[in-house]
Amino acid sequence: MEPDVSIESGCIIRIAVLPIGSIPQVQLRDYVSMLVRHNKVELSAISSFYTEHQKSPFANQPWETGGLRFKFMVGGSPASPWEDFQSNRKILAVIGLCHCPSSPDLDVVADQFATACKRYSSALVERCFAFCPGDSQLEDGGKKGNNVVLFPPADRQTQEFHLQTMMQDIAASLLMEFEKWVLRAESAGTIVKTPLDSQASLSSEEVIKAKKRRLGRAQKTIGDYCLLAGSPVDANAHYSTALELARLTGDFFWYAGAMEGSVCALLIDRMGQKDPALEEEVRYRYSSVILHYRKPFMQDNAQRVSTLSFELEATLKLARFLCRRELAKEVVELLMAAADGAKSLIDASDRLILYVEIARLFGALGYQRKAAFFSRQVAQLYLQQDNSLAAISAMQVLAMTTKAYRVQSRAISSQSPNKEIGSTHADAGKMHLQSVVSLFESQWSTLQMVVLREILMSSIRAGDPLAAWSAAARLLRSYYPLITPAGQSGLASALRNSAERLPSGTRCADPALPFVRLHSFPLHPSEMDIVKRNPGKEEWWVGSAPPGPFIYTPFSKGEPNNSNKQELIWIVGEPVQVLVELANPCGFDLMVDSIYLSVHSGNFDAFPISVSLPPSSSKVISLSGIPTSVGSVTIPGCTVHCFGVITEHLFRDVDNLLLGAAQGLVLSDPFRCCGSPKLRNVSVPNISVVSPLPLLLSHVIGSDCAAILYEGEIRDVWISLANAGSVPVEQAHISLSGKNQDSVISVECEALSSALPLKPGAEVMIPVTVKAWQLGLADPDNAAGKNISGNAGRMSKDGSSPMLVIHYAGPLEPPGNSAMNGYVVPPGRRLVVPLHICVQQGLSFVKARLLSMEIPAHVSENLPKPVYLENGSMEEATVPDTKTESLVKINPYRGSWGLRLLELELSNPTDVVFDISVSVQLESAKDEDSSTFVDHDAADFGYPKTRIDRDYSSRVLIPLDHFKLPILDGSFFAKDSQTDDVTTSRSSSFTEKSTKAELNTSIKNLISRIKVRWQSGRNSSGELNIKDGIQAALQTSVMDILLPDPLTFGFRLAKNDTTQVDLPGESNIQLKSPGSKGSILAHDMIPMEVLVCNNTREMIKMRLSIACRDVAGENCIEGNKATVLWAGILSGICVEVPPLQESKHCFSLYFLVPGEYTLVAAAVIDDANDILKARAKADSPDEPIFCRGPPFHVRVIGST
Amino acid sequence: MIVCVAVVGHQNNPLYLQSFTEADDALKLHHIVHCSLDVIDERVNNPKKTGPTLNETFLGLLYPTENYKVYGYLTNTKVKFILVTTDLDVRDADVRNFFRRFHLAYVDAVSNPFHVPGKKITSRTFADRVSDIVRTFGLGTAV
């Protein structure tokens, strides 16, 4: 059998093309390519070379339209035993090709050519074409015979023309030879033999039969020559005769041959026409041909030689003729019949050719799967031949089947034009239709694995390590679930073995393991945040941040923002990371020698890393790299160096695979079977690389871990900012964010702004003052406060610390090309510096109470200095609250009537000692710290602080006597009094709401002046936040604290008679301390004065009365047992005191009995105005306003 | 005797393939079924939209090969049923009847709420039913 047969092959002249001498491969190929172009020579073109020696037997030669056809058999071919039967099988001409520069001696060439020609006895024309001869050879060439034709060196066009002429010459010679042959055969007859004819001695009957047959066979052969000579009409005439004769003699084999020839003649005659009638004719005749070829086979079954191959060839010829979509069924039947016949073929190479042809025809028909099936048969036949060339052929044939079986190598599929590599990430979401189909078809795993295995086997045998590697990689990657662990290891070792034969650094288009998918793009760490810069605004970062906590806002609906295409900005020179997940679902340890991001845009340096993956495991690894130039970066996948070969693993492939796995189309999800959780489909964002930006790095000086502060502690934190980028910082702005922002008391923004521009490498320090916030009740830290107090290194919870947000940016325009158009302002950055503060529970405030203290003053000659000048006494009471009086640092003669004390109860749950200091800021005086600190031990009054030991609680007293206003001012009072909750109905002009607000304001004003500071250890100090507690304590009695009494009373001895005017103090306690003790004696007239001071702006008229009581509280002036005598008026004294003045009333007392007495002054105010009434909280307008002074003690000493 | 039946999805993905021979020729049958898709594809892509064959689901003899005959059936959802038999003279009516019953079995199998469309049919009931249909093939028993 021969490949490539068709009906028309009966009219093709075979020419052997033989290289003569040594010809370089390239030259030979070149010459052959020039030659094969002349596979048809028109008869009209050869008429000039043709000379009619005798009358041509080809009477009906179509000189205008016909032509001779050639088939060039490069390298020649052995003579076929059937060449007498079908003359077109003969080699009718020999062309030698000679490259003169490599074969200098033309004689040798001529000899070699002559020798070569001897093998082709059937050759009628022999020529040797010698190309590129030298000058000397050209001279020699003239002498040689016709056989060597020299092609003078010339340009290609000339050479081609020359060659064409030569071919026309050959054609003419052949035609003349054919004529000669036919004439001879017609006259003398010819003896044709086929292997079918018995070689043994013939019986007489057979000899006669053979003689009869010979005539028919001769006619058939002449017909063949007519066909070769391009004269179908003549051929047809001879074939008709031959058919008749063969039918008569029962020479079915030749009958079929003649029939075939006649069909060929018919087709040549009707060149180009394909009408159904012709087709029907051809079909009819060929089925007869096939039938007749089968006949001798069945008849002479005993014979060794079978004519089956002719039958099959005829079948293939018909199939090729009919090979069209519309006739597919017919063709399939023919081809299947031919395939069935293949089993009876003895010669393996015949079978090979048959399968090749069948596969080709199926392919031409569009039956790719059947073509693949037969290609596989071909490959198997090749593999049965035990040589590497056959193995290479098998490999190549199998490679052709991979498309039909969808196990194509990426190297082949990427060559097909309809697949674009460029759009890798653009449509990552939607899958290619092609890839969907391939996923579906990939379920023919049984077949696919077989094909891949065969490719692997054949490529190993063919010695093509790369093909073997690729096949093993495809097999392992796609079908690992169907391969046993042992088989997987076998494939792995096949991969390694193949790689050993490959040069290092070989790339293969087909990825093996591991499976690589994109995991995520880690966000920039907070210190590298990039913020788009709005050059139009002063605050350039505003509006660039996401607009709020909402993922979706209806207002942004109009914007064409496709959410899955987020933008990512990378910066030249700053390393970036991408997380990818690797999976090794196989049962062996996978060692990835290196893996790195594969970027085709060329502006990215990827850093390779090596990974080891245990069996059935997956791993998320971080791949890093550095963008090198501005532009956009696309990351289609990873480049992996594994099993000795470099491959590119595209993310898209794995995405498709996983999608297929989700739909049940693919065998298994490699990640899921490795125990990796299901991952959302990660879309590759648009990555753009921008020019370098400044980069600020921050650290807290001292310690980077959290500062542990007690509640209310105030501390300075120094933050150092260093520019680690390569561009100076030119703009910077500090703002606060996060929780507990108010705990940051001050940030020295000036320190930063004055340091601008901050050059690369420069550093600046920013002091920040923070005050630890109050732990909320709901805060779990509060409950755990005691436990964690020893845990010093604990970081604060991220949520609660305030953060400094620093927006900074480099220059607006790049240096140099400032005038560049369309330049995009480089983005700025945001640095978030969390102030790690760990707040521990410190001193805790238990409660506040308002206490009043009433200690009567002693009457003496002098009025004491005003209280506030005398370091307003303060005392405190601690746990043993019983001895309060003994601890009072107070002048007992001065007295303290109506003194209000704020008692704060504090407890210390911590394990350190706190020192408390209280300061009250006075409005009138400038004294910052006018309070005295009393230790609860009471031993040392001068000790300035209260110390509270761990796990103790203590009370701190704060005198509130300095808050009195000096004057009971109408306006102030009107405001204040009416704001009181318990105001009378007269204050109806104000709404309840506003009065409350006013009250709160005044309380706040008061509270803000009381500061409780604490100190613990050497360097922690702070302030106690007790405002709420104080407010609660003061709420009801604020008026008494703030407002002075309208009248103040004081007593003093009028001994030296100085008219010392008591300054209108703001206190209602007019303390009088005796100038000398024991100066009041019994039985002596004691002159005394009572001082009444008017604290209002109105004249006050009153009736003053003075009472004196003894220790028992009895009135000792009036009554039966009066022990005190008096001179002057003691009751009903009408006094008028001008505003802010005081008046004096003198009287004398005579004490009969020594002892303690108490003097009290009281007054009833006449015609009280509204202010006074309000101050006295009078209920009815008619009610008299009664004022009572504080009691004064008088100690009367006996007159011994 | 039926040697193989197969269900092939509308994307030419095999959904079910069962051979009924003892011999180890599963691969061969796979190939036969796979190759028959060529013919079916052609008929799917170039339907002869004429008269009575418009809704014809039975594709008839797809192709004869070696010792087998391959018949096809195409549902209106483009799921293909393929029958491979060794019987040389098969009555068309038998094959039609077979496919009709097979189609019913298939519809029942894919109506299973636990069946994922596009996945291979793994139902044992379906397999039992199919082998039952195969066993009674050609016996002339009506359903």
Boltz contact constraints between the chains, C-beta under 6 A:
constraints:
  - contact:
      token1: [A, 332]
      token2: [B, 63]
      max_distance: 6.0
  - contact:
      token1: [A, 336]
      token2: [B, 63]
      max_distance: 6.0
  - contact:
      token1: [A, 336]
      token2: [B, 64]
      max_distance: 6.0
  - contact:
      token1: [A, 336]
      token2: [B, 65]
      max_distance: 6.0
  - contact:
      token1: [A, 340]
      token2: [B, 66]
      max_distance: 6.0
  - contact:
      token1: [A, 367]
      token2: [B, 38]
      max_distance: 6.0
  - contact:
      token1: [A, 369]
      token2: [B, 34]
      max_distance: 6.0
  - contact:
      token1: [A, 369]
      token2: [B, 35]
      max_distance: 6.0
  - contact:
      token1: [A, 369]
      token2: [B, 37]
      max_distance: 6.0
  - contact:
      token1: [A, 369]
      token2: [B, 38]
      max_distance: 6.0
  - contact:
      token1: [A, 370]
      token2: [B, 35]
      max_distance: 6.0
  - contact:
      token1: [A, 370]
      token2: [B, 38]
      max_distance: 6.0
  - contact:
      token1: [A, 373]
      token2: [B, 31]
      max_distance: 6.0
  - contact:
      token1: [A, 373]
      token2: [B, 35]
      max_distance: 6.0
  - contact:
      token1: [A, 440]
      token2: [B, 11]
      max_distance: 6.0
  - contact:
      token1: [A, 440]
      token2: [B, 13]
      max_distance: 6.0
  - contact:
      token1: [A, 441]
      token2: [B, 12]
      max_distance: 6.0
  - contact:
      token1: [A, 443]
      token2: [B, 13]
      max_distance: 6.0
  - contact:
      token1: [A, 443]
      token2: [B, 14]
      max_distance: 6.0
  - contact:
      token1: [A, 444]
      token2: [B, 34]
      max_distance: 6.0
  - contact:
      token1: [A, 446]
      token2: [B, 30]
      max_distance: 6.0
  - contact:
      token1: [A, 447]
      token2: [B, 30]
      max_distance: 6.0
  - contact:
      token1: [A, 447]
      token2: [B, 34]
      max_distance: 6.0
  - contact:
      token1: [A, 663]
      token2: [B, 118]
      max_distance: 6.0
  - contact:
      token1: [A, 664]
      token2: [B, 116]
      max_distance: 6.0
  - contact:
      token1: [A, 664]
      token2: [B, 118]
      max_distance: 6.0
  - contact:
      token1: [A, 664]
      token2: [B, 119]
      max_distance: 6.0
